[in-house]
Amino acid sequence: MILPNLLQEKKLWERGYKVVACIDEVGRGPLAGPVVACAVVITNSKQIQNSGNLKLRDSKQLSQKQREQFYEILTTHKGVWWGIGKVSAKVIDRINIFQATKLAMKRAVKNLAEKLLEQKYSNSYDRRKRRKRSTVDFLILDGNMTIDMPISQKSIVKGDEKVFSCAAASIIAKVKRDRLMVRYHKKYPHYGFHLHKGYGTKLHFRAIRKHGLCDIHRKTFCH
């Protein structure tokens, strides 16, 4: 099996794109909960290459335990920067899941960019300089879509199986969303969100028939 690697990122770095962000999302199909996107930038490829335990795979090919382990490594690694974007069920119902996915991706990029700016200008009070400077030079998106941002972009089908940063983004997004759905279970205990994470399982459909829809259900998905 060929594991996700840094070839795409390296090609862009060689072309002069210093900050290459890769984006993936999770949660397009569930009946409940948000769609969540993550944008990841590798700032030190040598640190990544020297990390023997970072042989990533797409989050769908990993067990929950493996995802949690990789998540802890990625989110604390000095060579990895990441941002999260979320769009709620109510907004999904209003603008449709395709547009909501792109909005979540844009929010993830903006969250990442803000983190990079905070790091770059952490000792500077020149806020005008921070606002004017773009911190992300290029975007690689998993799938076959682009997003409305003034940044050069490339879409790669099954990018999370091929591109290291996309695989990292898929893992972080998946763990973030799963943890969020576990928290929703505490607020809405009748639906089993901690088990199926909002997807349309038999257990979930039975709960909907018995209890109706709650505030985090996507009404347009359930009728």
ChimeraX attribute file (.defattr): number of C-alpha atoms within 10 A of each C-alpha:
attribute: neighborCount
match mode: 1-to-1
recipient: residues
	/A:1	4
	/A:2	7
	/A:3	14
	/A:4	21
	/A:5	20
	/A:6	16
	/A:7	12
	/A:8	16
	/A:9	25
	/A:10	15
	/A:11	11
	/A:12	15
	/A:13	15
	/A:14	9
	/A:15	9
	/A:16	10
	/A:17	16
	/A:18	18
	/A:19	21
	/A:20	24
	/A:21	29
	/A:22	32
	/A:23	31
	/A:24	30
	/A:25	30
	/A:26	26
	/A:27	22
	/A:28	17
	/A:29	13
	/A:30	20
	/A:31	23
	/A:32	27
	/A:33	28
	/A:34	29
	/A:35	28
	/A:36	29
	/A:37	31
	/A:38	32
	/A:39	34
	/A:40	31
	/A:41	27
	/A:42	24
	/A:43	16
	/A:44	13
	/A:45	14
	/A:46	10
	/A:47	14
	/A:48	20
	/A:49	13
	/A:50	9
	/A:51	12
	/A:52	8
	/A:53	11
	/A:54	14
	/A:55	14
	/A:56	24
	/A:57	26
	/A:58	22
	/A:59	24
	/A:60	15
	/A:61	11
	/A:62	14
	/A:63	10
	/A:64	15
	/A:65	9
	/A:66	14
	/A:67	23
	/A:68	17
	/A:69	13
	/A:70	22
	/A:71	21
	/A:72	12
	/A:73	15
	/A:74	21
	/A:75	15
	/A:76	10
	/A:77	15
	/A:78	13
	/A:79	15
	/A:80	19
	/A:81	20
	/A:82	26
	/A:83	25
	/A:84	24
	/A:85	24
	/A:86	25
	/A:87	21
	/A:88	18
	/A:89	24
	/A:90	18
	/A:91	16
	/A:92	23
	/A:93	15
	/A:94	14
	/A:95	12
	/A:96	15
	/A:97	22
	/A:98	11
	/A:99	15
	/A:100	23
	/A:101	27
	/A:102	20
	/A:103	23
	/A:104	25
	/A:105	30
	/A:106	22
	/A:107	21
	/A:108	26
	/A:109	28
	/A:110	19
	/A:111	18
	/A:112	24
	/A:113	23
	/A:114	17
	/A:115	16
	/A:116	20
	/A:117	19
	/A:118	13
	/A:119	11
	/A:120	12
	/A:121	13
	/A:122	10
	/A:123	8
	/A:124	11
	/A:125	9
	/A:126	9
	/A:127	10
	/A:128	8
	/A:129	12
	/A:130	16
	/A:131	11
	/A:132	8
	/A:133	10
	/A:134	15
	/A:135	21
	/A:136	20
	/A:137	17
	/A:138	20
	/A:139	25
	/A:140	24
	/A:141	26
	/A:142	25
	/A:143	16
	/A:144	11
	/A:145	14
	/A:146	16
	/A:147	17
	/A:148	10
	/A:149	11
	/A:150	9
	/A:151	12
	/A:152	13
	/A:153	18
	/A:154	15
	/A:155	17
	/A:156	16
	/A:157	12
	/A:158	16
	/A:159	24
	/A:160	30
	/A:161	22
	/A:162	22
	/A:163	26
	/A:164	27
	/A:165	29
	/A:166	34
	/A:167	29
	/A:168	33
	/A:169	31
	/A:170	32
	/A:171	30
	/A:172	31
	/A:173	29
	/A:174	26
	/A:175	19
	/A:176	19
	/A:177	21
	/A:178	23
	/A:179	13
	/A:180	16
	/A:181	24
	/A:182	19
	/A:183	14
	/A:184	19
	/A:185	18
	/A:186	12
	/A:187	10
	/A:188	15
	/A:189	12
	/A:190	14
	/A:191	23
	/A:192	19
	/A:193	24
	/A:194	17
	/A:195	15
	/A:196	17
	/A:197	24
	/A:198	26
	/A:199	18
	/A:200	16
	/A:201	15
	/A:202	10
	/A:203	14
	/A:204	21
	/A:205	16
	/A:206	13
	/A:207	15
	/A:208	16
	/A:209	9
	/A:210	11
	/A:211	11
	/A:212	11
	/A:213	16
	/A:214	13
	/A:215	11
	/A:216	17
	/A:217	21
	/A:218	25
	/A:219	17
	/A:220	14
	/A:221	16
	/A:222	13
	/A:223	5
